[in-house]
């Protein structure tokens, strides 16, 4: 026969409710209106599955602590297979922190990446391959940087983009690499040799002081192969000949016999003739001789005709000669001579004798060259390698950055920019770089975030989402792509609330959390509506991280809201495993959170402004855990009920012994009085072969007791509360527990009203 339960009779039946199908938190409705398996509040418990509600861990040890400064932003990246954090500080400096041991390296000095005068403008980062950390901001004009773990590349330095135009041959060791030309100094580079050829040129010091149009020159010497010749152009920038004559007014009464007189300008020898007339008006002229020595435009007068006017251009900046700095070695034919600079039209050939470049012929000096921005590049003719370098771009700035299809993409306001294919610093439109302004009416204010996912580059506006696809660069160097509007009304102004979560991009705005699945945006956070309606979006800017916890991947949103359990505003984390929402906190409450992924191990990290630490790492008795169930009316609202007993089944997975619990029976009128409980855990006795108990002691002669782990505890206790609706609150500081089941018994006591 069934075992009778106290108070159970036909007149006072007992209702039994088992709570073990652990569902999601639900703040959208009031406590009596949530589903049977939902939580009204759950914090630091993870509803993993039916029969498994596991406590969350606290943060681990601090990897990096700021001294005298505040951490404003962090970013996880990997260079040459070594994981790092970039930590940006309130004085505008940044440090690289190695994950394995916390060793630090300065990335940039104070006032480099951030300005306290514009506190909302914080840096953004993206990783390019396994080589560079790309950084951007927009508090200044030149706010684009690249970091390779050793050197910081910025406007005024060389860029890391080096191109081997000829890999050379017969190298037995690394040659010496020299960088000359331009207004900058201090640049150095090294070469990597494999199988007799140069496979890589690495900028070891980007130098400083380079100007916008500088064209530095790379040369190679030694290493067991030929030595490249080096030459320096000599430019006359003060005088030249007439290069162009433009007719601004044809005049009248001119004939082909009209002889022009050229006077002034400081030069001599120029000759011009009329080659086209129409009804006495000059339609064309030709330059027979450009002359020399002109420093300004001369004037033209004619012996016949009236009122014709002209504009004359002078070819200053001609290359008049080329000086052979070194002749190189091993030349079996004249090398190709290329003039790299800001002018046009130069044509130069090299002269060789005995395998050495002995001189140069200037076939055409060109025009408009300046000495600081012009160099001579020699390639071919021997076995030496050749390469080109470029300088970092000027004027690049932005608020978000991403790498996509082997380019660096940035956005600033409604401006979208990308580097040329395979480069990190080449922003030349003629070489495949991208620069466009978005004019879509759905982009209300600005592009807040660029993020790639599933082969697409997505752009998040403050109120919209768009995608970029089919990026191709044609033979003419022009890059084309498609922009498609994904959602014209839903976007985000919180840049760092966007995270890749499986096949989706998940992001937040003041109305909730949304998932972007391919071409559609859908809300995934209805259960958090109560917290979003009461949130304070000015105290903490919402940020996001992803973590694998208990082998479950979780999206985490850090934000500030009114906690309905404590009835105070505080910063807390909403956690989502793709199905259920629950809440979490840490002992050091983070101001912002971010993700680290190493070898498919995904962890979440936080910073409270002083410390950088991994979250959910260390089981702790200092971290409070709590859940509140539904207020149940069953069987009806029309009677008072009396709570009779409660039972729980739990496992202790931690090292703390006899974890403490507190359970209260809550009603529609008030929360109940907490009842303290202990998950009973007896220590183990050890005996010798004679059956005598053994007692272990430490070095201070204090007894050491051993307790079993993973203890399964089933306990019941009386709990008496009266109300029209009854629910329960359970709290614990147990470090690592599994709640398997919570069962309550209550019965009808008297009719209401």
N, C-alpha and C positions, 0 to 999 in steps of 0.2 A: 504494500500500500504506500501511497505518497506520504512523505514526511510533512506533517502539518507545519505551517509557518505562523509565527506569532501574529495575532490580530486577524488572521485570515478566517473568515466565516461568510456565510451567505449574506449576513447583514453588513459586514465590513470587509469586502473583498480587498485583497492586496494586488496592486498593479506592479509588475516587474518590468523594468526597462534596461536593456543591455546596450551600452554605447561602445561599439567596437568597429563599426563600419565608418572609420574616420574620414570625414569629407573636408570641404573647404571652409574657410572663414566666410562669413556673409555679413557685411556691414550695410548692405543696401536697404534692409528692412529692420524692424525692431526685433528684440530677442525672442518674443513668442512666435514670430512669423517665419523664422528660419526653418530649414528642413531638419528632419529628425537626426540626420547624420552630420549636420553642419555645426560649426563653432560660431558662437557670438563673438568670442575673442580667443585667439590662440597665439601664443608668443613663445618662441624658442622650442616648440614642438613641431616635428616634421611628420605630417600624416602620410606615411609612405604607402601603406596598404591596409586592408582590413586586418585588424589584430596587430598592427604595428604602428604605434605613435612614438617616435624616437626623439629624445632631446637633442638639441643642437649644441655645438661646442662654442667656446669663446675664442677670441683672437689668439694668435701665437705671439712669439716674442717679436719685439721691434727690430726690423731689418735696418732702418735708418731713422735717426732722430735729428731734427733741425735744431740748431742752437742760435738763438737771437733772431731767428727769422721764422716765417710761416710757410708751410708747404701749400702752394696754390694749385698744383696740378702734377699728376704723375702719368707715366706711360711705360708699358712693358714692351720690350723688344729683344731681339736676338741678333748678335753680330758674330759672324764666324763660329756659329754653334754655341756661343756663350750667352746665357740669359742675363739681361740687365733691367734695371728700372731707371728711367730718366726722371729726376725729381726737380721740379721748377719751384723756385723760392721767391718770397715777396720782394726781395731786393732786385729782382730781375736776373739773377744768376741761375745756373742749373748744374747739377752734378749727376754723374753716372754711378749707379750703385750695382755692384755685382751681386747676383742673387746667392751664389754659393757661400760667400763669406762676408758680404757687406762692404767690401773694399770700394772706395770712392775715387772718382776721377773728375776733375772739373771739366764741364762741357763749355761753359761760357761764363764770363765775369758779370758782375752786377750791372744792371741797366741794359742787358743784352736782349732778353726775351720778354720782358714784362715791365710795365710802368705803373707804379702805385697811383698815378694821377688818372689812370683809366682802368680802375679795378675790375670792371666787367670784361675787359679784353684779355683773356688768358690764352696761352699758347695751345696749339693743336699739333698732333704728331701722326705720322704714318711710317711704316717700315717699307723700304724698297729692297726687295730681294733679301739676301742675307748680308747686305753690304752697308746700308746707310739708314740712319734715322733722319727722316725729313721733318722739319719743324717750321711752323708758320704762325704769324700773328699779324695784327693790323694796327698797332698803336704807332707805327712809324712807316716811312716810305719803303725802306729796304728791310723787310721782315720775313725773309726766307733764308733758312739755314739748312745745312747738311752736316751730319756728324758720322764719322766712320769708326768711332771708338778711340781715336787718337787726335784727329784734327777737326776743327770747325771751319766749314766753308761758308762764306758769306759774301755779300756784295763788296767788291774791292779785292777779292782773292781769286785764285784759280778755281775752277770747278773740278770735280772729280771725273768729269766726262773726258776721257782721252780716247783717241781713235788711232789705231795702228793702220797707217796707210801702206806700210810695207813691213812684214815681220822679219825681214833679213834672213841670213843663213850663216852657217859655220860658227855660231857662237858656242864657246866652250865654258863661258862663265857670264855672269851678269855684267853688261857694259855700264859705263858711267853715263848717266842721263843728265844733260844740262838744259836749263830753261832760261832763255834770254829774250830780250825785247819787251816793249811796253813800258809803262811808267812805274810798275810795281817792282818789288824786290823780295828776296828771301824765299822764293819758291824752289822746291826741290822735288825730285821724283826718283823712283827706282824701277828697274825692269826685272821681270821674271822670265827666265829662259827654260825651255823644255825642248828636247830633241833638236837643239841647234838653232832654234828660232825664238824670237821674243813673243811670248803669249800674253803678256799683261804689262801695262805701265801704270804704276800706282803713284799718286801724288802724296808724298810724305810730309810736305809742308806747303800749304796753299799760298804762302806769302801774303803780302798786303800792299795796298796803295795802287792797285790796278784801276785803270779808267775804263769807261764804257766801251770804247772802240779799240782797246788794246788787242794786239794779236801776238801773244807770246810764241816763241819758237822752241821746238824740242829737237835736240841733237843727241846722237849716240857716239860714244868712242870707247875703244877697248873691247874687252870681252872675247878676244880671239877672232873677231871678224874685222871687216874693213871699218874705217873711221869716216864718219860723215863730214863733208866739208861744211864750213860755216861762212856765211857772207853777210855783210851789212850794207844796206842801200844808203847812198848819199843823195839827199833830197834838197833841191833848191826851192824853198818855200817863199822866196821874196820876189821872184820875177818869173816871167814866162811869156808865151806867145798868145796871139788871139786864137781862141778855139771855136767861138760861135759868134755869128752875126745874125740878129733877129730884126726883121723889118717891122717897125711899129706903125709907120705911115709911109705909103708908097710915093707921095708927092705927085707933081705934074711936070710935063714938058721935058722929061728925061729921054735921052737917046743912048744907044749902045756906045756912042763915042764919049759919053760922059766919063771923065777920069776922076776917081775919088782921091782925095788927099787925106792922109792919115797923120794926125798931129797930136802931140801930147802923150800922156801915159807913162813917160819915162823910158820908153823902149824905141826900137827902130827896126826897119827891115820888113814890116808887114805890108802885104799887097793884097788888094781886094778888087774884083771886077764885077760888073753887072752881067748877070747871065739870064735875066728874065725881065721883059717889059710888057705892059698892056696899056695901050692908049696913053703912053707917056708916063705911066706909073710904074715904079720899080716893084717887081714881084719876086725876084730872086737875086742873090749875090753869091760869089764863091771866094774862098780864101786861097789865094795862090801861094802866099808865104805867111806863116803865123808871126814871123819876126821873133825877137828875143828881148828880154830885159824889161818887159812891161810890168809895172806894179799897179797900174790902174787902167781903166778903159780909156783909150784915145777917142778922139772925135773924128767923124767923117764929113768931108765937104766935097761937092761936085762942081765941076766947071760949067755944066749945063743942067738945067732943071731947078725945081723949087720945092722946098718944104718937106723933103723926105727925112724921116728920123729912124734911128737905129739904136739897138742895145748890143753892146759888145761884151763878151765874157773872156776873161784872161785865164790861161792855164797855169796858175801857180801850183807849186807842189810837184814839179816834175822830178823823176829820178834821173839824175845826171850821170851817176856812176855807181859801181858796186865794188866795194872793197872786200878782198878775199881775206877774212880773218884767219881761217885755217884752210888748207887745201885738201884735207881728208886723205884717203888712201884707197887703192884697189879699183880705181875707176877704169873701166874698159870702154866706156862710151860717155859722152857728155850727159850729166844728170838733167832731169827736167827742172827748170827754175820757175817757181811759182811765187808771185808777189802777193803777200797777204797784207791787206791794209784798207784804209778808208778811201783811197783814190781809185781811179780806173785807168785802163788803157796801157799799162806798162807791159813791155815785151822784152825779155832778157834771155840771153843764151850764155852757156858756160863754155869755157875753153879748157881742155885737159892736155896734159903732157906728162908722160912717164907715170900714168896712173894717178896723177894729182890734178886737182882743179887749180889752174894757174891764173885765170882771169875771167872776165865777163864782158860781153858786148851788150850795150843798151841799144836795142833796136828802136824802141819807142819809150820815152820817159813817162808817158801818161800824164795825168793831171790830178790835182787836189789831194796828193799824198801828204801826210804829216809824219815827221820823223818818229814821234813817240808811238805812232799807231801802225807802223809799217815794218814788215820783216820779209826776208827772203827764205823760202823753203825749197830745199833741194831733195829730190827723190829719184831713185833708180841710178843706173850707171855703175853701181858696185853692189856688194853684198850687205851693206849696212842697212839696218832698219830705219824707218821713218815714222813719225807720229805727229799728231796735232793735239793741242790743248785749247781750252776755251776758258773764259772767266765766268764767274758767277753772275747771274742776271741782276740788273738794277731795277728797282721799282716794283718788285713782286711782293705782294702782301695778301693776307686773307684771314678768314676766320675758321676755315675747315680745310682738311687735306686728306687725300686718299690716293693709293696706288691702284691702277687699273690698266690692264693690257700693256704692261711694261712702260707705263708713263706715270708721272706725278701730276695729279689733278688738284687744283685749288679753286676756292670760290671766295669772292669778296663782294658782299652786297648782291647784286644781280649779275656780276661778272664771273664767267667761268673760264678757267685757263688750264692748259695742260702742256707738258713738255713734249718735245719731239719723240718719236718712237725709240725706245731703248735708252733714253737719256734721263738724267735727273735735273739738268740745269739748262738745257738748250731750249730757249723759248722763241726761237726764230720761226715766224709763220711760214717762211719760204722753205723751211726744212721739216715741216710737218707738225709744228706746235699748234696749239688751239687757243684762240681767244675769241669769246663771243659774249654778247649780252642777251640775257633771257628777257623776252618781252611778253611772255604769257601772262594774261590778266589774272590768272590764279595765283601767281607769285606775288603776294601782297606787298612784302617788304624786302625779304632777303633770303638767300640760301643759307640755311643754318648748319647743314651737315651733308657731306658726301660719304657714301658707304657702298661697298661692292658686295654683291651676294648673287649666287647662282648664275654667274656669267653676265650680270648686269651691273651698271653703275647707277645707283639711286641718289637723287638729290632731294633733300628734305627742305622745303620752305617752311615759313612760319605757319602757313595754312594750306599746304599742298605737298604732293610728292610727284616727282617725275623720274623717268628712267632714260639712260643713255645706252644705245646699242649700235652695232654695226660700225665701229670705228675703223676706218681704213684711210691709209695715206697713199695717194696716187703717185705716178712717176714724176709729176710736176712738183711734188712736195706739198701739195694741199691735202689737208685732212678733212674728211667728211664723216658725219655721224648722224644718227637719228635721235631726236628727243621726243618722248611720248609722255603725255600727262597720265599719271596713274590714278591720282585722286585730287580733284580740284578744291576740296574743302578741308581735308584733314591733313595736318602736318605737325610740326613741333618747333618751338623756339628754344628747347632745351637740347643743345647739341650733344651732350654726353649722356642723354637718356636712350640713345639709339645703340642697339647691340644685335649682333648676329646670334640667333638662337635656333640651331638646327637649320632647316631650310627657309626659315623666316627671318626678317628683320623686325625686331620688336622695339617700340618707342612709346614715349609718354607725352601727354600734354595735360592741361588742367581738367579735361573731361574724362581722362582715363588712360589705360594702357592699350596699345593697338598692335596687331600683328600684320605685317606686310607679307602676304603670301603670293609671290609672283606678281600678278597684275591687279591684286585686290587688297584693300585695307579693311580689317574688321576689328572691332573692339573685343578684348579678351578679359576685361577686368570689371565686369558688372558687379561682382561680389565686393569690390572695394569702393563702390560709389559713395558710401557714407564717409569714408576717410578722405576721398577726393573733394567732396563738398565742404569739408571742414578743414582743408589743408591750408597751410601758410606757405605760399610759394615765394615769399621774399626772404625768409630766414635762411633757407638752404636751397640752392639750385638743385633740382633732382638729377641724380646720376645713376648709372646702371653698371652692373657687373653680371657675369655668368660664372657659375661654379658647379662642379660635380660633387654632390654631397650624398653620402650613402649610396653611391653608384647611380644617382639620379641627377640629371642635368637640370639646373634651376636658374631662372631669370630673377634678378634681384634689383629692386628699385628703392633707392634711398631718398626719403623726403620727410618733410616736417608736417605733422597733422595733430589733431586732437585725439588723444588716446581715450577711447570710451571706457576702458577698464580703470585707468588711474584718473581719468578726467582732467588731464593736463596736456598742453602742447609739448611735443618732443619729437626728435628725429628718430625715425624707425625705418625698418626695411620691409617692403612687401615682397614675398617670395612666391614664385609660380613655377611649378614643374610641368607646365603645359596642360594641366587638368585642374589642380587645386591651388588655392591661394592660402598662405599662412604668413605670420609676421615673425620678425626676428630682430634681435638687438645684440650689441656687443658691450663688453665692459667699457672699452674706450669707444664711445659713440663716434662713428666716422662723419666727417663733413662731406666727403665724397668717396666714391668707390670705383674700382676698375678691375678689369679682367687680366689674368695672366694665363697663357697657354704654352706649355712646354711638352712636346712629345705626346700630344693629345690629352695631357693632364691639365684640366681647366680648374683654376682656383680664383677666388675673389679676394681682393685686397682693399684695404681702407686706410684713410688718413684722417686723423683728428686735427690736422694743422701742424702738429709737432712730430708725430710718429707715422711711419709707414709700416704696416703689418699685414700678415695674411689672416683672413677671417675664417671662422668656423674650423679652427685647427686643434684647439686644446680643450678637452673636457674640463669643466670648471664648476666648483660648488659656489663660486661667486656670481654666476650668471643665473638669474631667476627664470623659471619656466612656469607657464600658467596656461590653463584653458578654461573656458566657460561654455557650458552646453546650452541648448535651447531651454527656454522656460515652457514646460509641457503643460497642456491643459487636460490631457487624457485622464479620465474618459470624457470630461466636459468642463465648461466654465462655471457651472451652476452650483458647485460644491467646494467646500474647503477640503484640502487634503492634508495628510500628515505624513511627513517623511519618516520612514521607520529604520531602514538599514541601508548601508552602501558596502559594496565589495569591489576590490580591484585585483587584477592579476598583472604582475609586472616582473621584468627582468632587470637585474642590476648588472650592467656591462662595465661599470667603472671600477676604480680602485678605492673609492670612498666606501666605508663600511656603514651599514645601517642607515641608508639615505632617509631623510626626513620628508614627509608630505604634510600637506594641510588641505582638508576638504571641508567645504561649507555647502549647505543646502540653501539655495536662494529662492525667493518667492517674488511675486509681482509687487509686493510691498517693500521689500528690502533684501539686502544680501545677508546670508546667514552667518552665524558665528563659526569661525574656522576651528576645526577639530584637528589637533596635531596627531600624526601617525608616523610609524617607523616601518620601513621595509626590513623585516627582521632578517638578520644575517649572522649566524653563530660562527665563532672562529673554530678552526680545526685543531684537534688535539693530536699530538704526536707521542708515541710510546716506544720504549725500547723492547727488545725481545722478551724481557721479563714482565712486560705489561706495565711498566712504571712510566708515568707521564713525563714528558720532556718539556722544559720551558726554555725558549730561546731569549737571549738578551743582547742588546747592543753594547757598544763600547762604554756607554754611561751606566751600564747595569740596569737599564730600563727594559721591562719585558716586551718582547715582540710577539704579537699574535698574528696568525695567518688566517685569512678569510677566503672562502671560495668565490670565484667570479661567475658571472652569468647565472646568478641565483634566481630561480623562479619562485615568486612569492604570491600566495593567494591569501587574502586577508579580508575580513569583514568586521563591521563595527556599527554600533547603533548611532543613529543621527536623527534628531527630532526637531522638525520645523513645520509650521502650519502656513498654508497659503492656498489661493485659488489656482496658482500655477507654481510648479516646482522645477528648478534646474539646479545645476551643481557647478562649483568652481573648485578646481584642483590646482595647487601650486606646489612646487618642489625646487630644491637646490641640488638635487642629485646630479652628479656630474655626467653620467651616461646611462640613461634608462630607456627601456622599451615598455610603454604602457600597452598591454595586450587587450585588456577589457576593463570597462567600468560599468558596474551594474547597480541599479538603485531599486529599492522597494518602497512603495508608499501606498497609502490607502485613503479612501474617502472618509472624512471625519464628520462633516455636518453640511447640510444644504446652506447655500449662500442666499441671503435676502429674506 
